[in-house]
Amino acid sequence: MAPEYALAGIFSVKSDVFSFGVLLLEIVTGKRNTSQHLPGDAESLLTYAWKLWCDAKGLELMDNLIIETCWATEEVLKCIHIGLLCVQQDPTDRPSMSSVVMMLTSDATTLPEPMNVFGFFIRRTASESNRISYEDQICSANELIITDLEPR
């Protein structure tokens, strides 16, 4: 779930990009985005992937089955790179889905470096979170009203 939706209830097209990035990383690693399936003390797949990426150990993310059957490790690294671009904390830093498709299908694309992947950020207070502007995005906020009916 995209952080802006989980923390503030704000949904946009970039929320789907975030979910696609998580899915891409889950496919490459063969692991779910929960700590119980990850080695060591990793909090989530995203933090684990980001740590390995920053240490230039991206290939260690690959599922063993992929390692045994894959000859194009550059393609797997490219998928990891794109996955990390999709899970950046700030929705405006994430690529659009059309850009993701272009990155996946093109050999000539130079990919930007991911920054501030979800899980590696300074937590804001509620009042600071309310000041974040999402004016340029198409968003919706969900509201819920619960009515408790009681008999007479």
N, C-alpha and C positions, 0 to 999 in steps of 0.2 A: 504494500500500500504506500502510495506516495506520501512523503512527510508533510506536505502542505495540506493534504486531505486528512491525515491522521491527527495532526496538531490543530488545524484551524477549520476543518470542514470545507476547504476550498478545492474544487475539482476543475481541472482544465484538460486540454488535449495533451499537455506535458505530463499529466498523471499517468496516461497510458504509455507514454515513452518510458517513464520510470518502471512501470510494471514489465514492459518488454525487456528492459535492461536486466532486471532481476531474473526473468525467465531465461534470457540468453546466458547469464552466468550460471544458473542452475543446470542448464543443458551441458555446458562445457565442463563443469566440475563434477556433474553426476550427484550433486548434493543439494539438499533443500536449504532454504534460507533460515535455518534455525540452528542454534548453538549445539544441540544434541547430536547433530550429524557432522560436526566440524572438528578437526584436530585441535588439541591444545585448549587455550582459554579464549578462543575467538567468540565474540559476541554474536556475530551474524556472518552470513556469507559475504555481505558487502564489505564489512570491516576486514575480514580475512583476505578477500581478493585485493582490497586496496593496499593492505600491508605488503602482500607479496609483490604487487605491481610496483610499489615504491622502492622495494628492495631489488628490483629487476629480476624477480623470480616468477614471472607470470606463467611459465611453463609448468610450474609446480601445481598450478590450479587444475590442470588437465586431468580428467577422469582416466583411470588406468586402461579402460577399454579403448578410449580414443588414442592413448599413447601407443598401444599395441597395433592399432589398425590405421593410424593416420601418418601420411608422409608429408603433409603440408602443414607443418607447425606454424608457419607464418600466418596462415589463414585462421588458426585457432587463436593466436596472439591478437590478430585483428578483431576477432569476435569478442575477446576479453576487453580489448581497448574500447570497442563500441559499447559494450555492456557497461563499462565504467563511465563513459560519457553520458549514458542514459540515466544513470542513478545519481547524478550530481544533486546536491541538496537544493540549490536554487533552480527553480523551473526555467528561468530565462537562460541558464547555462546549458540546459539539455538541448540536444538537436531536435529538429522536427522529425516526424516519422518518415517523411519523404527524403530527408537528408540521411536518415539511418539506412533506408533502402539503397540510396545511391552509394553510401559508404560500403555496404555489404556487397554490392554487385560490381563496383568499380575497382580496378587494380591501380589506377593512377591517383586516387584520392590521398592527399596528405591529411592525416587525422590530427585534430587539435589535442593537446594534452588534457586529460581530465583533471579537475580540481575540486576540492571541497566535496568529496563523495559523502553521501548520507552516512551519518554515524561519526564523522570527523568534523564536528563544528561546535562552536560555543553555544550552549543552550541559552535561549532568550527568556526573559520573564514574560508573563502574559501581557503586560502593558506594552512591552517592546514588540511582541508578535503582532499586536493589533495595529501597529504603525507600519507594518510591511505593506507595500503597495503592489497590488496585482491588477492595476487598471488596464494594462495592455493585453490581458489575457481574457479569453471567454471563460467565465467561471459561473458556478452555481453553488449555492449553499443549501444544505438540507436542513429542514427543521422538523421537529417531531412534537406533537401535542398528544399527551396521554390523558384520556378521560376515564376515570374510574366510576363505573355505574354501580349503584347500590339500590337494592329493592326497598320499597316503602315498608 
